[in-house]
């Protein structure tokens, strides 16, 4: 040829001929990243099945060019190339068969003849270990390993990432074995071409493995150095078993590398890689540079595994701390079936602080109360971390204490609000005082015999109620404000109020915290579900599960109702009322001594009809006599509650016992708005409920002191008849006895002297009953005790 111009024209070939035979992947896209052309080599490199022409118009992400965070990396590459600059880098790709491989890619602008940039041309090939780019590829591999290992602190995910990077890019087989105590256990393995070793040959994940002396893995751990076996055919190493040697021959192992996993002065395990004839490779043997590279990777893997183990220990400690603050077991309850769930949030990535375990302030509780009633609570402390969990623990303990005092739900909300305000951080070191924690909370008291549900709310979301196949939110007349809000300087807020409803038979209440419905990631990754969408999914899930009638099934359905990871911990509490009525009997009696035997007779007949153990029934009747005797005594001498009454203590000369001097004892004195001297109330020689008469259980006490108000205003006993009420309730394993009277004073146990006639009644109750207590009522008070129905109860 005489000149480039005319000779070269004859040498031109069609583009399809050149691009179809080139041993490099060529991918062309428009400015929006949509595919315009993919050559045959690219189809083989990315393992694209079928006709490549069908990819025209598809996003470049459909090739799997970027394994993780592909959209962001594609935007970075396109932003640089479309500004007229080339882009080059080593990236991890997920191929059509789900295998991962490192790709060396070069992207350049696609220019229109007029000079405008119309798209991108991407040239790609598999990163090689043997060409002149080998050193750069090794550095890129190390960089990629570091990126992947930094992406998770969960040990299972960490090991999976390591195996995915190395197979099939650098090995056909990858094994990671870690120590658990003294045992070496296989924690991860991966094989190229989806090859599966025959059963009973190579150890599976979770199985213990023992490498014999002289094995390359044993030598690597013993020497704390990387061992490379260039050619397995020319060197002999013992195998863990004849079966494993047979599997190695079947796979055609040619070369191996074993590297110890050693970090912070501790041997964690061993990682081994192998080449075999499962794949087509130019080189089937490792060399010294490969040994150095795997040693460097193993050191990074060991640090990542050690960090993951430390994180797992921290996470388990945090979760144990969190769960220790929650109920360890749900008590057996009459007329109520309970199921609960607590789910911690996923590990939280925080700027500059790595990945941290999320503990939070969500809690629930079930509190047995007087006479078979049950306290139900669920709450959520605002914020996350150990402080939120600690505040939750304090609030739960305080609420249980208030509940045991038989305070009403509204009173408990007011008490907890004061408690939250007291938890505000104090000013110190020149810093201003912090804000108190804010908490949402619901407290309910449920009576399974009357089916009454009384509750007060402090800004918590209303629970779902499922009844008659329908699901709806429980209607709150008073939603209330969050606990602690008053401490933030907000004034004029409404006080907490109570509401009472009836629970239908078999109805189910589903309580949950906002972690269940708030900011749940959509299944397709496009943003988050709205709270309304999450609520609809929750209602649909629990409605379907409620058909089984099982509270635990409803709790499970609620837990998985909304897909996606949770950004906040969540608590779920499900309670189901009994579909059948519970046995109960109640009767009122005049406050007269003869009624003690009548009350005992009613109790004996009732216990007999309920099939109670005769011995237990006799003990229960004895206690009925004691509490009824005191009710008769104090109902006959105590004025009814009223705003015009005021009580104070005056010394009163009491008759001396035989052989004992007279003494002064404080006695309650009634004062009224009317004129006249205060009238002493007889029976004041001992506190109100401690003057139990030790008469025979079958008879009333020998004598009762009568009110002597002749010189004072008219007593309550003269204004209207006095009564007490006896209520008996039967549970699955116990019976409850309640005695109501109009006396405002709550009983307490005292130590009776040797010569005292009374003061031992409550001692008997405490010794014989499983539990006992008292609580105020709108009309006075109630004293109750619990007795087991069988003969395994407390005995004197």
HELIX and SHEET records of a PDB file:
HELIX    1   1 UNK A    4  UNK A   11  1                                   8    
HELIX    2   2 UNK A   15  UNK A   21  1                                   7    
HELIX    3   3 UNK A   40  UNK A   45  1                                   6    
HELIX    4   4 UNK A   52  UNK A   55  5                                   4    
HELIX    5   5 UNK A   60  UNK A   63  5                                   4    
HELIX    6   6 UNK A   70  UNK A   81  1                                  12    
HELIX    7   7 UNK A  134  UNK A  150  1                                  17    
HELIX    8   8 UNK A  155  UNK A  166  1                                  12    
HELIX    9   9 UNK A  192  UNK A  194  5                                   3    
HELIX   10  10 UNK A  216  UNK A  223  1                                   8    
HELIX   11  11 UNK A  242  UNK A  251  1                                  10    
HELIX   12  12 UNK A  288  UNK A  324  1                                  37    
HELIX   13  13 UNK A  370  UNK A  372  5                                   3    
HELIX   14  14 UNK A  386  UNK A  404  1                                  19    
HELIX   15  15 UNK A  409  UNK A  422  1                                  14    
HELIX   16  16 UNK A  485  UNK A  488  5                                   4    
HELIX   17  17 UNK A  514  UNK A  516  5                                   3    
HELIX   18  18 UNK A  531  UNK A  546  1                                  16    
HELIX   19  19 UNK A  551  UNK A  559  1                                   9    
HELIX   20  20 UNK A  595  UNK A  609  1                                  15    
HELIX   21  21 UNK A  614  UNK A  635  1                                  22    
HELIX   22  22 UNK A  688  UNK A  690  5                                   3    
HELIX   23  23 UNK A  716  UNK A  719  1                                   4    
HELIX   24  24 UNK A  761  UNK A  768  1                                   8    
SHEET    1   A 5 UNK A  35  UNK A  38  0                                        
SHEET    2   A 5 UNK A  25  UNK A  30 -1                                        
SHEET    3   A 5 UNK A 117  UNK A 126 -1                                        
SHEET    4   A 5 UNK A 100  UNK A 111 -1                                        
SHEET    5   A 5 UNK A  87  UNK A  94 -1                                        
SHEET    1   B 5 UNK A 183  UNK A 191  0                                        
SHEET    2   B 5 UNK A 173  UNK A 180 -1                                        
SHEET    3   B 5 UNK A 266  UNK A 275 -1                                        
SHEET    4   B 5 UNK A 255  UNK A 263 -1                                        
SHEET    5   B 5 UNK A 227  UNK A 229 -1                                        
SHEET    1   C 5 UNK A 336  UNK A 343  0                                        
SHEET    2   C 5 UNK A 570  UNK A 577 -1                                        
SHEET    3   C 5 UNK A 508  UNK A 512 -1                                        
SHEET    4   C 5 UNK A 464  UNK A 467 -1                                        
SHEET    5   C 5 UNK A 470  UNK A 473 -1                                        
SHEET    1   D 2 UNK A 348  UNK A 350  0                                        
SHEET    2   D 2 UNK A 354  UNK A 356 -1                                        
SHEET    1   E 5 UNK A 360  UNK A 368  0                                        
SHEET    2   E 5 UNK A 374  UNK A 384 -1                                        
SHEET    3   E 5 UNK A 439  UNK A 447 -1                                        
SHEET    4   E 5 UNK A 452  UNK A 458 -1                                        
SHEET    5   E 5 UNK A 499  UNK A 502 -1                                        
SHEET    1   F 5 UNK A 584  UNK A 590  0                                        
SHEET    2   F 5 UNK A 723  UNK A 730 -1                                        
SHEET    3   F 5 UNK A 734  UNK A 741 -1                                        
SHEET    4   F 5 UNK A 780  UNK A 788 -1                                        
SHEET    5   F 5 UNK A 771  UNK A 777 -1                                        
SHEET    1   G 3 UNK A 646  UNK A 654  0                                        
SHEET    2   G 3 UNK A 663  UNK A 671 -1                                        
SHEET    3   G 3 UNK A 679  UNK A 680 -1                                        
END                                                                             
